Amino acid sequence: MSNIELVLNMLAEASTTEITKDKDAQGFEQNKQAAKAGGSVAKAARKKLENTTGKKVVTSQNFLEHKKTKRLKG
């Protein structure tokens, strides 16, 4: 992932944590709503940055090839 992708991920997580604490979310549904709201904060930041720079934030760097491992016989 690029540095910007990592920062936006951290923003989503931190926003979700703060919203959860602020709303005193209890149970799955309330926490699900807090997670969506936290993700929306990061999404808005991503969109604003993309509109300002004219470049996409999400890169192909966020995918790692799965390395094949040798299996031991036995």
N, CA, C and O atoms as CSV, one atom per row, in Angstrom:
chain,resi,resn,atom,element,x,y,z
A,1,MET,N,N,0.847,-1.183,0.000
A,1,MET,CA,C,0.000,0.000,0.000
A,1,MET,C,C,0.892,1.246,0.000
A,1,MET,O,O,2.001,1.240,0.533
A,2,SER,N,N,0.385,2.284,-0.598
A,2,SER,CA,C,1.125,3.542,-0.587
A,2,SER,C,C,0.967,4.206,0.781
A,2,SER,O,O,0.120,3.812,1.583
A,3,ASN,N,N,1.791,5.214,1.029
A,3,ASN,CA,C,1.694,5.934,2.300
A,3,ASN,C,C,0.317,6.565,2.480
A,3,ASN,O,O,-0.239,6.541,3.578
A,4,ILE,N,N,-0.228,7.124,1.418
A,4,ILE,CA,C,-1.551,7.758,1.498
A,4,ILE,C,C,-2.616,6.723,1.825
A,4,ILE,O,O,-3.502,6.985,2.639
A,5,GLU,N,N,-2.542,5.551,1.202
A,5,GLU,CA,C,-3.508,4.489,1.500
A,5,GLU,C,C,-3.430,4.082,2.970
A,5,GLU,O,O,-4.455,3.873,3.619
A,6,LEU,N,N,-2.217,3.973,3.485
A,6,LEU,CA,C,-2.055,3.613,4.898
A,6,LEU,C,C,-2.609,4.691,5.813
A,6,LEU,O,O,-3.258,4.381,6.812
A,7,VAL,N,N,-2.364,5.940,5.487
A,7,VAL,CA,C,-2.863,7.048,6.298
A,7,VAL,C,C,-4.392,7.088,6.281
A,7,VAL,O,O,-5.023,7.308,7.315
A,8,LEU,N,N,-4.980,6.878,5.114
A,8,LEU,CA,C,-6.441,6.877,5.027
A,8,LEU,C,C,-7.043,5.698,5.795
A,8,LEU,O,O,-8.114,5.824,6.389
A,9,ASN,N,N,-6.361,4.565,5.782
A,9,ASN,CA,C,-6.802,3.415,6.549
A,9,ASN,C,C,-6.766,3.740,8.045
A,9,ASN,O,O,-7.692,3.412,8.788
A,10,MET,N,N,-5.672,4.396,8.472
A,10,MET,CA,C,-5.558,4.792,9.878
A,10,MET,C,C,-6.627,5.814,10.243
A,10,MET,O,O,-7.172,5.775,11.346
A,11,LEU,N,N,-6.931,6.732,9.320
A,11,LEU,CA,C,-7.976,7.723,9.557
A,11,LEU,C,C,-9.323,7.043,9.744
A,11,LEU,O,O,-10.082,7.412,10.640
A,12,ALA,N,N,-9.629,6.057,8.911
A,12,ALA,CA,C,-10.892,5.324,9.034
A,12,ALA,C,C,-10.973,4.612,10.378
A,12,ALA,O,O,-12.014,4.637,11.034
A,13,GLU,N,N,-9.872,3.974,10.791
A,13,GLU,CA,C,-9.866,3.249,12.064
A,13,GLU,C,C,-9.995,4.193,13.250
A,13,GLU,O,O,-10.762,3.932,14.176
A,14,ALA,N,N,-9.238,5.300,13.220
A,14,ALA,CA,C,-9.298,6.266,14.319
A,14,ALA,C,C,-10.668,6.934,14.385
A,14,ALA,O,O,-11.202,7.156,15.472
A,15,SER,N,N,-11.231,7.253,13.234
A,15,SER,CA,C,-12.563,7.869,13.188
A,15,SER,C,C,-13.613,6.916,13.747
A,15,SER,O,O,-14.486,7.319,14.514
A,16,THR,N,N,-13.519,5.658,13.357
A,16,THR,CA,C,-14.458,4.648,13.854
A,16,THR,C,C,-14.351,4.512,15.363
A,16,THR,O,O,-15.368,4.421,16.050
A,17,THR,N,N,-13.128,4.495,15.886
A,17,THR,CA,C,-12.930,4.386,17.329
A,17,THR,C,C,-13.557,5.568,18.055
A,17,THR,O,O,-14.254,5.386,19.053
A,18,GLU,N,N,-13.314,6.780,17.560
A,18,GLU,CA,C,-13.864,7.973,18.205
A,18,GLU,C,C,-15.388,8.003,18.137
A,18,GLU,O,O,-16.048,8.355,19.115
A,19,ILE,N,N,-15.944,7.637,16.994
A,19,ILE,CA,C,-17.404,7.624,16.844
A,19,ILE,C,C,-18.016,6.581,17.772
A,19,ILE,O,O,-19.051,6.825,18.392
A,20,THR,N,N,-17.377,5.423,17.863
A,20,THR,CA,C,-17.855,4.358,18.749
A,20,THR,C,C,-17.871,4.816,20.194
A,20,THR,O,O,-18.842,4.584,20.914
A,21,LYS,N,N,-16.789,5.471,20.624
A,21,LYS,CA,C,-16.715,5.973,22.004
A,21,LYS,C,C,-17.736,7.073,22.238
A,21,LYS,O,O,-18.437,7.074,23.250
A,22,ASP,N,N,-17.821,8.017,21.294
A,22,ASP,CA,C,-18.724,9.162,21.442
A,22,ASP,C,C,-20.181,8.731,21.532
A,22,ASP,O,O,-20.951,9.271,22.326
A,23,LYS,N,N,-20.548,7.759,20.716
A,23,LYS,CA,C,-21.939,7.296,20.688
A,23,LYS,C,C,-22.196,6.171,21.679
A,23,LYS,O,O,-23.330,5.715,21.825
A,24,ASP,N,N,-21.131,5.717,22.368
A,24,ASP,CA,C,-21.224,4.593,23.305
A,24,ASP,C,C,-21.922,3.409,22.636
A,24,ASP,O,O,-22.880,2.839,23.160
A,25,ALA,N,N,-21.405,3.065,21.463
A,25,ALA,CA,C,-22.000,1.987,20.662
A,25,ALA,C,C,-21.956,0.656,21.413
A,25,ALA,O,O,-20.920,0.260,21.948
A,26,GLN,N,N,-23.083,-0.010,21.439
A,26,GLN,CA,C,-23.216,-1.309,22.099
A,26,GLN,C,C,-23.819,-2.285,21.090
A,26,GLN,O,O,-24.808,-1.965,20.432
A,27,GLY,N,N,-23.243,-3.444,20.971
A,27,GLY,CA,C,-23.801,-4.466,20.091
A,27,GLY,C,C,-23.355,-4.309,18.659
A,27,GLY,O,O,-22.740,-3.316,18.272
A,28,PHE,N,N,-23.686,-5.326,17.885
A,28,PHE,CA,C,-23.234,-5.410,16.506
A,28,PHE,C,C,-23.763,-4.274,15.646
A,28,PHE,O,O,-22.985,-3.628,14.943
A,29,GLU,N,N,-25.049,-4.015,15.681
A,29,GLU,CA,C,-25.652,-3.018,14.781
A,29,GLU,C,C,-25.103,-1.622,15.025
A,29,GLU,O,O,-24.783,-0.915,14.070
A,30,GLN,N,N,-24.989,-1.211,16.274
A,30,GLN,CA,C,-24.460,0.122,16.572
A,30,GLN,C,C,-22.995,0.241,16.168
A,30,GLN,O,O,-22.567,1.276,15.659
A,31,ASN,N,N,-22.235,-0.816,16.395
A,31,ASN,CA,C,-20.830,-0.795,15.990
A,31,ASN,C,C,-20.683,-0.829,14.478
A,31,ASN,O,O,-19.746,-0.246,13.931
A,32,LYS,N,N,-21.594,-1.504,13.803
A,32,LYS,CA,C,-21.590,-1.532,12.341
A,32,LYS,C,C,-21.842,-0.125,11.794
A,32,LYS,O,O,-21.192,0.298,10.838
A,33,GLN,N,N,-22.776,0.589,12.396
A,33,GLN,CA,C,-23.064,1.964,11.977
A,33,GLN,C,C,-21.860,2.872,12.222
A,33,GLN,O,O,-21.545,3.724,11.390
A,34,ALA,N,N,-21.189,2.693,13.356
A,34,ALA,CA,C,-20.001,3.490,13.664
A,34,ALA,C,C,-18.895,3.201,12.653
A,34,ALA,O,O,-18.193,4.116,12.223
A,35,ALA,N,N,-18.737,1.943,12.275
A,35,ALA,CA,C,-17.718,1.570,11.295
A,35,ALA,C,C,-18.011,2.195,9.934
A,35,ALA,O,O,-17.099,2.670,9.258
A,36,LYS,N,N,-19.265,2.194,9.537
A,36,LYS,CA,C,-19.631,2.815,8.267
A,36,LYS,C,C,-19.372,4.316,8.303
A,36,LYS,O,O,-18.892,4.890,7.325
A,37,ALA,N,N,-19.690,4.955,9.434
A,37,ALA,CA,C,-19.455,6.394,9.572
A,37,ALA,C,C,-17.961,6.703,9.541
A,37,ALA,O,O,-17.544,7.677,8.916
A,38,GLY,N,N,-17.159,5.887,10.207
A,38,GLY,CA,C,-15.708,6.077,10.187
A,38,GLY,C,C,-15.139,5.899,8.789
A,38,GLY,O,O,-14.253,6.646,8.374
A,39,GLY,N,N,-15.642,4.922,8.071
A,39,GLY,CA,C,-15.221,4.716,6.693
A,39,GLY,C,C,-15.613,5.876,5.795
A,39,GLY,O,O,-14.889,6.222,4.861
A,40,SER,N,N,-16.755,6.472,6.080
A,40,SER,CA,C,-17.208,7.621,5.294
A,40,SER,C,C,-16.298,8.827,5.468
A,40,SER,O,O,-16.101,9.602,4.532
A,41,VAL,N,N,-15.745,8.986,6.661
A,41,VAL,CA,C,-14.798,10.081,6.911
A,41,VAL,C,C,-13.572,9.911,6.015
A,41,VAL,O,O,-13.140,10.861,5.363
A,42,ALA,N,N,-13.016,8.706,5.985
A,42,ALA,CA,C,-11.842,8.439,5.151
A,42,ALA,C,C,-12.179,8.533,3.669
A,42,ALA,O,O,-11.365,9.002,2.873
A,43,LYS,N,N,-13.369,8.091,3.298
A,43,LYS,CA,C,-13.789,8.169,1.896
A,43,LYS,C,C,-13.862,9.619,1.438
A,43,LYS,O,O,-13.431,9.952,0.334
A,44,ALA,N,N,-14.411,10.479,2.295
A,44,ALA,CA,C,-14.512,11.899,1.950
A,44,ALA,C,C,-13.122,12.514,1.784
A,44,ALA,O,O,-12.895,13.322,0.883
A,45,ALA,N,N,-12.196,12.124,2.662
A,45,ALA,CA,C,-10.822,12.634,2.554
A,45,ALA,C,C,-10.162,12.143,1.269
A,45,ALA,O,O,-9.466,12.903,0.597
A,46,ARG,N,N,-10.380,10.879,0.930
A,46,ARG,CA,C,-9.809,10.320,-0.302
A,46,ARG,C,C,-10.350,11.048,-1.520
A,46,ARG,O,O,-9.587,11.444,-2.401
A,47,LYS,N,N,-11.670,11.227,-1.573
A,47,LYS,CA,C,-12.293,11.906,-2.717
A,47,LYS,C,C,-11.762,13.333,-2.858
A,47,LYS,O,O,-11.468,13.786,-3.965
A,48,LYS,N,N,-11.640,14.039,-1.728
A,48,LYS,CA,C,-11.150,15.424,-1.746
A,48,LYS,C,C,-9.720,15.465,-2.280
A,48,LYS,O,O,-9.390,16.318,-3.103
A,49,LEU,N,N,-8.874,14.551,-1.819
A,49,LEU,CA,C,-7.490,14.505,-2.282
A,49,LEU,C,C,-7.425,14.172,-3.772
A,49,LEU,O,O,-6.665,14.792,-4.517
A,50,GLU,N,N,-8.218,13.197,-4.204
A,50,GLU,CA,C,-8.227,12.836,-5.627
A,50,GLU,C,C,-8.704,13.995,-6.490
A,50,GLU,O,O,-8.150,14.232,-7.563
A,51,ASN,N,N,-9.714,14.716,-6.042
A,51,ASN,CA,C,-10.209,15.866,-6.806
A,51,ASN,C,C,-9.182,16.989,-6.853
A,51,ASN,O,O,-9.049,17.673,-7.868
A,52,THR,N,N,-8.456,17.179,-5.752
A,52,THR,CA,C,-7.461,18.245,-5.688
A,52,THR,C,C,-6.234,17.942,-6.541
A,52,THR,O,O,-5.730,18.820,-7.242
A,53,THR,N,N,-5.754,16.699,-6.482
A,53,THR,CA,C,-4.531,16.330,-7.204
A,53,THR,C,C,-4.789,15.825,-8.614
A,53,THR,O,O,-3.903,15.877,-9.467
A,54,GLY,N,N,-5.996,15.336,-8.861
A,54,GLY,CA,C,-6.303,14.756,-10.158
A,54,GLY,C,C,-5.748,13.353,-10.325
A,54,GLY,O,O,-5.785,12.795,-11.421
A,55,LYS,N,N,-5.234,12.780,-9.242
A,55,LYS,CA,C,-4.672,11.430,-9.298
A,55,LYS,C,C,-5.447,10.509,-8.371
A,55,LYS,O,O,-5.976,10.938,-7.346
A,56,LYS,N,N,-5.507,9.233,-8.746
A,56,LYS,CA,C,-6.155,8.224,-7.912
A,56,LYS,C,C,-5.270,7.907,-6.720
A,56,LYS,O,O,-4.044,7.911,-6.830
A,57,VAL,N,N,-5.889,7.633,-5.585
A,57,VAL,CA,C,-5.160,7.285,-4.371
A,57,VAL,C,C,-4.887,5.793,-4.316
A,57,VAL,O,O,-3.796,5.377,-3.927
A,58,VAL,N,N,-5.860,4.986,-4.699
A,58,VAL,CA,C,-5.716,3.539,-4.629
A,58,VAL,C,C,-4.781,3.083,-5.747
A,58,VAL,O,O,-4.965,3.429,-6.914
A,59,THR,N,N,-3.772,2.297,-5.362
A,59,THR,CA,C,-2.768,1.846,-6.320
A,59,THR,C,C,-2.780,0.330,-6.413
A,59,THR,O,O,-3.454,-0.358,-5.646
A,60,SER,N,N,-2.019,-0.168,-7.368
A,60,SER,CA,C,-1.889,-1.617,-7.493
A,60,SER,C,C,-0.913,-2.168,-6.463
A,60,SER,O,O,-0.731,-3.382,-6.375
A,61,GLN,N,N,-0.290,-1.305,-5.692
A,61,GLN,CA,C,0.655,-1.733,-4.664
A,61,GLN,C,C,-0.026,-2.447,-3.503
A,61,GLN,O,O,0.658,-3.023,-2.658
A,62,ASN,N,N,-1.337,-2.425,-3.440
A,62,ASN,CA,C,-2.028,-3.027,-2.304
A,62,ASN,C,C,-2.278,-4.523,-2.499
A,62,ASN,O,O,-3.014,-5.135,-1.725
A,63,PHE,N,N,-1.676,-5.103,-3.517
A,63,PHE,CA,C,-1.851,-6.528,-3.760
A,63,PHE,C,C,-0.486,-7.190,-3.790
A,63,PHE,O,O,0.402,-6.770,-4.531
A,64,LEU,N,N,-0.327,-8.207,-2.997
A,64,LEU,CA,C,0.922,-8.952,-2.984
A,64,LEU,C,C,0.675,-10.334,-3.557
A,64,LEU,O,O,-0.306,-10.995,-3.218
A,65,GLU,N,N,1.573,-10.762,-4.425
A,65,GLU,CA,C,1.473,-12.103,-4.990
A,65,GLU,C,C,1.661,-13.134,-3.892
A,65,GLU,O,O,2.505,-12.969,-3.011
A,66,HIS,N,N,0.880,-14.187,-3.947
A,66,HIS,CA,C,1.022,-15.282,-2.990
A,66,HIS,C,C,2.158,-16.164,-3.471
A,66,HIS,O,O,2.120,-16.701,-4.579
A,67,LYS,N,N,3.160,-16.306,-2.633
A,67,LYS,CA,C,4.297,-17.140,-3.013
A,67,LYS,C,C,3.961,-18.595,-2.766
A,67,LYS,O,O,3.414,-18.961,-1.725
A,68,LYS,N,N,4.299,-19.411,-3.740
A,68,LYS,CA,C,4.089,-20.847,-3.570
A,68,LYS,C,C,5.188,-21.386,-2.668
A,68,LYS,O,O,6.363,-21.053,-2.818
A,69,THR,N,N,4.784,-22.213,-1.744
A,69,THR,CA,C,5.768,-22.829,-0.841
A,69,THR,C,C,5.860,-24.313,-1.152
A,69,THR,O,O,4.892,-24.949,-1.570
A,70,LYS,N,N,7.023,-24.828,-0.941
A,70,LYS,CA,C,7.218,-26.258,-1.164
A,70,LYS,C,C,6.658,-27.021,0.022
A,70,LYS,O,O,6.870,-26.651,1.177
A,71,ARG,N,N,5.955,-28.069,-0.276
A,71,ARG,CA,C,5.406,-28.921,0.792
A,71,ARG,C,C,6.367,-30.084,1.038
A,71,ARG,O,O,6.955,-30.659,0.122
A,72,LEU,N,N,6.487,-30.386,2.294
A,72,LEU,CA,C,7.330,-31.514,2.653
A,72,LEU,C,C,6.550,-32.804,2.462
A,72,LEU,O,O,5.356,-32.872,2.757
A,73,LYS,N,N,7.229,-33.815,1.972
A,73,LYS,CA,C,6.575,-35.121,1.809
A,73,LYS,C,C,6.629,-35.849,3.148
A,73,LYS,O,O,7.617,-35.780,3.878
A,74,GLY,N,N,5.566,-36.531,3.438
A,74,GLY,CA,C,5.657,-37.283,4.670
A,74,GLY,C,C,4.370,-37.554,5.215
A,74,GLY,O,O,4.265,-38.187,6.265
